[in-house]
Amino acid sequence: MLNVVSEPAGIAAAILIRALEPLEGIELMQRHRKTTRLLDLTRGPGRLAAAFQIDGRHDGLDLCAPGSLWLGETSHPMGPIGKTVRVGITRAADKLLRFYERGNPFVSGPKRLLLPVTTRGKSSSGSE
């Protein structure tokens, strides 16, 4: 899984990257995942880790520094952001701490998150 520590040492806080929309390196991800189905490449934390070959070797890696794995910005257009409860937890299960791009088919989790924004009847504020 791809967990990103989001606070200084000594403060417990991290972000689980559950999925992403593959834009580059698709053929390499398909080889790693042994599938050509685009939607199955990186939807879900296990699939994402397999597509990027993320494993224990990456523990403690600085994702803000150049290297084999890093976080960066994109010029790819992004839709409205929704928020909902987290998946598969019991502590603070009612907190809206899961953020996703509404209507993006690469979002993992409940099928209702995959519905197009216009058919879901939600406000444009992105809150759920």
C-alpha positions, 0 to 999 in steps of 0.5 A: 500500500502507498501510505504517505506520512503527512506530519513531522516525526512523532505525530501520527498522521498519514494518507492512504493513496487508494487509487489513481488515474493512470496517465503515463507508463500504462504499458509498464503497469499492465505488465506488472499487474498482468492485465490490459484492463485500464480500470483494473490497473490502479483502482484499490490500494493493492492494485496500485501498489502492484502496478507501481511495484511498491513494497517494503523497499519503499518504506521511509522514502522521501516522496518530495525528493527525486527518486524512483517514487515521488509525488508531483503536480499534474496539468491534467484537468480534475473534477470536483472533490467529494468527501465521505467516510473512510473504508474498512475502519472502526475508529472515527468511522463517522468522520469525513476523512476520505477525499476523491474526485467525484465521477472518476471511474478510477476511484476505489470503494463503494460503487456510488462514488463511481456514478457521474456527478450529474446523476448523483443529485449532490451539490457542487460543493463536493460535500457528501 
